[in-house]
């Protein structure tokens, strides 16, 4: 009789354990780049951006997780992931060789087109071939951003292209279009254009900003939610979180809701900049 009860008891224990895990509410902290305009940044003390809005939408459907999004400088976020002291960070590109400590990653959240923009006087002769057409120039980059491709960084190492890194889009554009410390600036196309509108809306710079022109398209990248793989199992809920996150992300992609969120956000930013420009 006792032997017959053992399988039944085992089943009950397994079911209760599953139920306990499924009803557990876990506090989760996700780090966000605090200076990646317009995708993830802090404005008036609040974290915002296209990725932020999308991730906030996704985690609303994840009641088992109480998620807090915390802005940090990008390099600090990477260090925290590398040390295993942070659960996840957005929005890294998929760069397994450069950042082997970031794994797994979510499904791609957004498509980003990375371009190089230069002062118009630099592009009087077109420079369509990246990066060879940019030899001899000084290119601006955001601190810690690993974009532009291996060939570009080889040319930098050889001293054929100079890179200057600054804090964010706004500073890089100022250094290029006002101070002329750089010839070009490489980053996400939408980010550069929106930052440019923001820059020219400021009265003190309005009549000092030089014209710029888009040069070569560098790449098409995709941002993800990236997780640490150096936590030694501390974040035991990582796999469950990722499965749920990806499922909801795929759902809002298929329904068209994701595209709607992105388009509405870009439109709201353009309207804000237009109002600022009109006011000045």
Phi and psi in degrees as a GROMACS rama.xvg file:
@    title "Ramachandran Plot"
@    xaxis  label "Phi"
@    yaxis  label "Psi"
@TYPE xy
-61.7205  -41.8415  UNK-2
-63.8557  -35.1277  UNK-3
-69.0419  -29.4257  UNK-4
-76.8652  -24.6317  UNK-5
-56.4001  -48.0154  UNK-6
-61.6366  -36.6965  UNK-7
-65.8555  -44.6029  UNK-8
-63.4243  -40.6039  UNK-9
-60.0886  -40.3258  UNK-10
-63.5348  -43.0632  UNK-11
-64.2817  -44.385  UNK-12
-62.5263  -43.7141  UNK-13
-61.6331  -43.9259  UNK-14
-63.8187  -44.0153  UNK-15
-64.5753  -37.1171  UNK-16
-65.1733  -42.2905  UNK-17
-62.4856  -43.5152  UNK-18
-61.9361  -41.4262  UNK-19
-61.8963  -43.2392  UNK-20
-67.6797  -37.8643  UNK-21
-71.3198  -24.423  UNK-22
-98.8379  -4.7184  UNK-23
-69.4512  133.803  UNK-24
-101.48  120.165  UNK-25
-107.621  131.488  UNK-26
-79.6731  126.903  UNK-27
-128.313  133.311  UNK-28
-110.732  123.76  UNK-29
-112.095  127.827  UNK-30
-84.2563  147.314  UNK-31
-131.693  140.417  UNK-32
-58.4885  127.04  UNK-33
-90.8072  1.39925  UNK-34
-142.856  33.3174  UNK-35
-111.043  68.795  UNK-36
-68.0578  136.135  UNK-37
-101.575  21.5249  UNK-38
-92.9476  -37.5602  UNK-39
-158.119  109.22  UNK-40
-161.467  167.496  UNK-41
-105.982  129.915  UNK-42
-136.075  126.869  UNK-43
53.1897  38.4153  UNK-44
79.3343  3.23917  UNK-45
-117.691  138.362  UNK-46
-75.8533  129.987  UNK-47
-146.439  -165.419  UNK-48
116.168  164.122  UNK-49
-62.0902  -46.8947  UNK-50
-62.7601  -40.903  UNK-51
-59.4911  -45.7387  UNK-52
-63.2315  -40.2194  UNK-53
-66.7415  -45.7068  UNK-54
-66.4293  -38.05  UNK-55
-60.5294  -39.3687  UNK-56
-64.0182  -43.1003  UNK-57
-65.7836  -47.6153  UNK-58
-70.4058  -14.4131  UNK-59
-61.6531  -26.9067  UNK-60
-96.8098  18.3556  UNK-61
-122.419  70.6396  UNK-62
-63.8713  -18.1476  UNK-63
-75.805  -9.29704  UNK-64
-125.153  128.017  UNK-65
-98.5001  102.064  UNK-66
-99.6933  132.886  UNK-67
-117.974  127.891  UNK-68
-97.5791  123.911  UNK-69
-122.508  119.85  UNK-70
-74.982  139.448  UNK-71
-144.198  156.21  UNK-72
-58.5768  142.621  UNK-73
-56.0688  -47.4304  UNK-74
-62.6467  -37.7776  UNK-75
-65.8726  -40.24  UNK-76
-60.2237  -42.7821  UNK-77
-63.3342  -41.8127  UNK-78
-62.7842  -39.6344  UNK-79
-67.3986  -36.8637  UNK-80
-66.5343  -43.5223  UNK-81
-62.6784  -35.4277  UNK-82
-83.2994  -7.02381  UNK-83
79.8482  10.7069  UNK-84
-90.4364  -5.28658  UNK-85
-125.789  145.192  UNK-86
-75.6468  -51.9672  UNK-87
-156.077  161.557  UNK-88
-146.673  142.691  UNK-89
-129.947  149.734  UNK-90
-120.231  85.3721  UNK-91
-68.7264  149.374  UNK-92
-78.0913  164.074  UNK-93
-82.3476  103.321  UNK-94
-134.855  79.4327  UNK-95
-63.0396  -39.1191  UNK-96
-71.9055  -42.5727  UNK-97
-75.1049  -32.3034  UNK-98
-133.718  68.6474  UNK-99
-66.0725  -15.7742  UNK-100
-79.248  -8.39071  UNK-101
-99.134  100.818  UNK-102
-170.714  137.483  UNK-103
-77.7761  178.146  UNK-104
-125.986  157.757  UNK-105
-72.0644  173.877  UNK-106
-62.6952  155.21  UNK-107
-56.1372  135.807  UNK-108
-94.076  -47.6326  UNK-109
-136.745  150.947  UNK-110
-94.2856  129.148  UNK-111
-121.919  133.166  UNK-112
-99.3837  119.451  UNK-113
-95.0984  126.215  UNK-114
-129.501  166.432  UNK-115
-112.414  129.299  UNK-116
-111.837  139.685  UNK-117
-128.943  161.265  UNK-118
-58.0214  143.202  UNK-119
-59.5477  -32.5849  UNK-120
-66.5637  -23.6058  UNK-121
-75.0764  -26.511  UNK-122
-107.856  29.9742  UNK-123
-61.5066  -32.4759  UNK-124
-105.439  125.191  UNK-125
-56.6645  146.385  UNK-126
-127.978  73.5654  UNK-127
-79.5225  -17.1941  UNK-128
-98.7689  112.215  UNK-129
-97.6295  133.866  UNK-130
-101.297  1.69979  UNK-131
-58.7133  -35.2368  UNK-132
-70.7072  -6.67976  UNK-133
-108.667  10.0515  UNK-134
-61.8754  135.788  UNK-135
93.1462  -6.64785  UNK-136
-101.463  165.419  UNK-137
-108.406  121.556  UNK-138
-109.999  132.063  UNK-139
-84.369  146.529  UNK-140
-147.266  151.437  UNK-141
-77.1938  144.215  UNK-142
-49.496  125.541  UNK-143
81.1931  -1.98698  UNK-144
-79.474  124.46  UNK-145
-104.473  73.7317  UNK-146
-117.183  179.287  UNK-147
93.3283  -16.6035  UNK-148
93.0485  159.717  UNK-149
-61.9239  -41.9573  UNK-150
-58.6813  -42.0842  UNK-151
-59.1428  -48.3571  UNK-152
-70.8203  -25.2549  UNK-153
-65.7735  -43.2049  UNK-154
-64.3913  -35.5874  UNK-155
-64.1273  -46.1476  UNK-156
-61.3107  -34.108  UNK-157
-80.1441  -4.7241  UNK-158
81.2447  13.0758  UNK-159
-88.3044  -21.1554  UNK-160
-131.797  139.536  UNK-161
-103.87  136.472  UNK-162
-115.899  132.667  UNK-163
-119.603  129.728  UNK-164
-106.667  135.412  UNK-165
-131.007  173.599  UNK-166
-61.8908  -44.9486  UNK-167
-157.531  -174.463  UNK-168
-59.5462  -47.6859  UNK-169
-60.5486  -45.3241  UNK-170
-66.1156  -42.7889  UNK-171
-60.5973  -42.8331  UNK-172
-67.1746  -37.5308  UNK-173
-62.7014  -43.7861  UNK-174
-64.4285  -32.1502  UNK-175
-84.2188  -48.0397  UNK-176
-94.017  -12.7747  UNK-177
-120.358  -55.8959  UNK-178
-78.826  -20.5186  UNK-179
58.1845  33.538  UNK-180
-79.0475  -22.0194  UNK-181
-128.026  160.693  UNK-182
-93.5551  -34.5604  UNK-183
-142.385  168.173  UNK-184
-141.139  130.715  UNK-185
-112.808  132.696  UNK-186
-175.993  -173.222  UNK-187
-60.0376  135.573  UNK-188
-57.9081  -50.0898  UNK-189
-63.1334  -38.6493  UNK-190
-63.4947  -43.217  UNK-191
-65.1308  -46.1848  UNK-192
-63.6106  -43.0619  UNK-193
-67.5432  -38.5567  UNK-194
-66.6896  -35.9271  UNK-195
-63.5656  -44.6461  UNK-196
-59.2781  -40.3737  UNK-197
-64.9012  -40.9176  UNK-198
-64.17  -47.1875  UNK-199
-73.596  -12.3709  UNK-200
-79.6528  -12.2975  UNK-201
-85.1934  122.157  UNK-202
-53.0155  -41.826  UNK-203
-65.5895  -23.3339  UNK-204
-106.742  -13.2029  UNK-205
-48.1213  -43.9217  UNK-206
-100.304  8.43155  UNK-207
-109.718  -12.804  UNK-208
-76.1361  122.69  UNK-209
-76.033  160.262  UNK-210
-72.7423  148.787  UNK-211
-129.681  158.44  UNK-212
-137.529  143.773  UNK-213
-75.3757  132.667  UNK-214
-96.826  -117.821  UNK-215
-86.4648  149.468  UNK-216
-80.7751  123.837  UNK-217
-83.5855  -47.7  UNK-218
-168.542  169.241  UNK-219
-115.93  120.281  UNK-220
-117.097  165.792  UNK-221
-132.941  131.235  UNK-222
-88.0264  149.199  UNK-223
-134.02  171.981  UNK-224
-96.1144  116.954  UNK-225
-106.999  139.167  UNK-226
-110.915  152.133  UNK-227
-73.0928  145.649  UNK-228
-116.145  17.4719  UNK-229
-112.502  25.9086  UNK-230
-93.5237  -1.4787  UNK-231
54.4986  36.2164  UNK-232
81.9708  5.61528  UNK-233
-60.5733  -42.8818  UNK-234
-88.8662  74.4025  UNK-235
-64.4036  -16.6949  UNK-236
-95.4729  6.47662  UNK-237
-57.5849  -48.5262  UNK-238
-62.6008  -44.4688  UNK-239
-62.3086  -42.8289  UNK-240
-60.2397  -46.7529  UNK-241
-63.8634  -42.3632  UNK-242
-59.8585  -47.6258  UNK-243
-65.6657  -42.9605  UNK-244
-59.6661  -49.0026  UNK-245
-63.1012  -38.0523  UNK-246
-63.2378  -44.3666  UNK-247
-71.1263  -39.5997  UNK-248
-58.2059  -45.3185  UNK-249
-64.6374  -37.2185  UNK-250
-63.3546  -46.2708  UNK-251
-74.616  -22.2998  UNK-252
-67.9592  -48.9347  UNK-253
-64.2136  -34.7988  UNK-254
-79.0372  -13.9887  UNK-255
90.5737  -4.1927  UNK-256
-65.7467  -37.1155  UNK-257
-61.0096  -47.6843  UNK-258
-60.8545  -38.1923  UNK-259
-64.2984  -42.2444  UNK-260
-60.5887  -45.8664  UNK-261
-64.3424  -48.2465  UNK-262
-62.6976  -41.5707  UNK-263
-63.9678  -37.1126  UNK-264
-69.0479  -45.6161  UNK-265
-59.7176  -42.4891  UNK-266
-62.2013  -40.8803  UNK-267
-64.4187  -38.0386  UNK-268
-67.3936  -41.7181  UNK-269
-62.5894  -39.768  UNK-270
-64.7097  -39.4581  UNK-271
-63.1884  -46.2762  UNK-272
-66.5629  -37.0691  UNK-273
-63.6065  -41.2797  UNK-274
-64.5866  -39.5714  UNK-275
-64.6763  -41  UNK-276
-66.7335  -43.8155  UNK-277
-61.886  -38.5452  UNK-278
-67.57  -28.8651  UNK-279
